[in-house]
């Protein structure tokens, strides 16, 4: 699961115990009732998804995307992060909710994947479950050992997976991105 980096000396039970205390019931500016936990993120086009996230107060930036002929449109035959690295010069630092900037990026790169800013600055932690890499099996195993997530926001991904949103605890512990650091998928 593209999970999160754990602070030195911390483990999966620490992460679960921490995130359990910080479910996200509303994205900033969202008018959705807290009981409606699956968010209706549009999947008809990348720009529609990017603009939807921005309307919810989530900063976005464009990522390279797969093509019919290659795993990544960056052109590198040995791309180390296919379809997951930024089109922009500063990546995450370029993330914004500015509609004009978002429209300009996706006009230039209409098939770009949508990257979202996470971490203490954005106030978000996202658990990404990749269905094609066994993420739901891993999630079930983790739930069995450590308990399930509390009710929190979930967005279904284009690949059949899920993004589970939590508020960042902002308690001085760094929770950064890390792929498959706890379980595969």
C-alpha positions in Angstrom: 0.0 0.0 0.0 1.6 3.4 -0.8 1.5 4.0 2.9 3.2 6.6 5.0 6.6 6.9 6.5 6.7 6.2 10.2 8.7 8.3 12.6 11.8 6.6 13.9 10.9 4.1 16.5 7.3 4.0 15.5 5.4 1.0 14.0 2.2 0.1 12.2 0.2 -0.1 15.5 1.4 3.5 16.4 0.2 4.7 12.9 -3.2 3.0 13.3 -3.7 4.3 16.8 -2.8 7.8 15.7 -4.9 7.9 12.6 -7.9 6.4 14.4 -8.0 9.6 16.4 -8.0 11.8 13.3 -10.8 10.8 10.8 -11.7 13.4 8.2 -15.4 14.0 8.2 -15.4 17.1 6.0 -13.0 18.4 3.4 -12.6 22.2 3.8 -15.6 23.9 2.1 -17.5 20.6 1.5 -21.2 20.8 2.0 -21.5 17.0 2.2 -23.1 15.6 5.3 -20.5 13.8 7.5 -22.6 10.6 7.2 -21.8 10.4 3.5 -18.3 9.1 3.7 -17.6 8.2 0.0 -16.8 11.4 -1.8 -18.2 11.8 -5.4 -14.9 12.7 -7.0 -15.5 12.9 -10.8 -13.6 10.3 -12.8 -14.6 11.3 -16.3 -11.5 13.4 -16.8 -8.3 14.3 -14.9 -9.1 18.0 -15.0 -12.6 17.4 -13.6 -11.0 15.5 -10.7 -8.3 18.2 -10.2 -11.0 21.0 -10.1 -13.2 18.9 -7.8 -10.3 18.4 -5.3 -9.5 22.1 -5.5 -13.1 23.0 -4.8 -12.8 20.9 -1.6 -9.8 23.0 -0.5 -7.2 20.3 -1.5 -4.1 21.6 -3.3 -3.3 19.7 -6.5 -0.5 19.5 -9.1 -0.2 17.5 -12.4 1.6 14.2 -12.5 2.9 12.3 -15.5 0.4 9.7 -16.8 0.6 6.3 -18.5 0.1 6.0 -22.2 -1.1 3.1 -24.4 2.6 2.4 -25.4 4.5 3.1 -22.2 4.0 3.1 -18.4 4.9 6.8 -18.3 4.5 9.7 -20.7 7.8 11.2 -19.5 9.6 9.4 -22.3 12.3 7.8 -20.1 12.4 4.0 -20.9 13.5 3.2 -17.4 11.3 5.7 -15.5 11.7 4.9 -11.8 8.3 6.4 -10.9 6.0 5.7 -13.8 2.9 8.0 -13.9 3.6 9.3 -10.4 6.1 12.1 -10.8 5.3 15.8 -11.3 5.1 17.7 -14.6 5.9 20.9 -12.6 9.4 22.0 -11.7 8.8 22.0 -7.9 6.2 19.2 -7.7 4.4 19.2 -4.3 5.6 22.8 -3.7 3.7 23.9 -6.8 0.4 22.4 -5.5 -2.5 24.9 -5.5 -6.3 25.4 -5.4 -6.1 28.2 -8.0 -8.5 27.3 -10.7 -6.7 29.4 -13.4 -3.4 27.6 -12.7 -5.0 24.2 -12.6 -6.8 24.8 -15.9 -3.5 26.0 -17.5 -1.7 22.8 -16.3 -4.3 20.5 -17.6 -4.7 22.4 -20.9 -1.0 21.8 -21.4 -1.1 18.1 -20.1 -4.8 17.0 -20.5 -4.1 13.4 -19.5 -2.0 14.3 -16.4 -2.7 12.3 -13.3 -3.8 14.4 -10.3 -1.3 14.7 -7.4 -2.6 16.1 -4.1 -0.6 17.8 -1.4 -0.5 15.9 1.9 1.4 16.3 5.1 1.4 18.8 8.0 1.1 21.9 5.8 -2.0 20.6 4.0 -3.5 19.1 7.1 -4.0 15.8 5.3 -2.8 12.2 5.5 -4.0 9.9 2.7 -3.7 6.1 2.8 -3.6 4.9 -0.8 -4.9 1.3 -1.4 -3.8 -0.1 -4.8 -6.3 -2.8 -5.8 -4.1 -4.1 -8.6 -1.2 -4.8 -6.2 -3.1 -6.6 -3.5 -3.9 -3.5 -1.4 -7.3 -4.7 -0.2 -5.8 -8.0 0.9 -3.1 -6.1 2.8 -5.6 -3.8 4.3 -7.8 -6.7 5.5 -4.7 -8.2 7.1 -3.8 -4.9 8.8 -7.4 -4.4 10.0 -7.4 -8.0 11.5 -4.2 -7.2 13.5 -4.8 -3.6 14.4 -8.5 -2.8 13.9 -10.4 -1.0 11.1 -10.3 2.6 10.2 -12.8 4.8 11.9 -15.4 6.3 9.6 -13.4 8.7 7.4 -13.6 10.1 3.9 -12.8 7.7 1.0 -12.3 8.5 -2.7 -12.4 5.6 -5.2 -9.5 5.7 -7.7 -9.6 5.1 -11.4 -7.7 1.9 -10.9 -10.2 0.4 -8.6 -8.4 1.3 -5.4 -9.2 3.8 -2.6 -7.8 6.9 -1.0 -8.7 7.1 2.7 -8.4 10.7 4.1 -7.4 11.6 7.6 -6.6 14.8 9.3 -2.9 15.2 10.0 -2.3 15.0 13.7 0.0 18.0 13.7 1.6 16.8 16.9 5.2 17.1 15.8 5.5 13.6 14.3 6.5 13.6 10.7 4.3 11.4 8.5 5.7 11.5 5.0 5.1 9.5 1.8 6.5 6.0 1.4 5.4 3.3 -1.0 4.7 -0.2 0.5 6.5 0.5 3.8 4.0 -1.5 5.8 2.4 -3.9 3.4 2.3 -4.5 -0.3 -0.3 -2.8 -2.5 
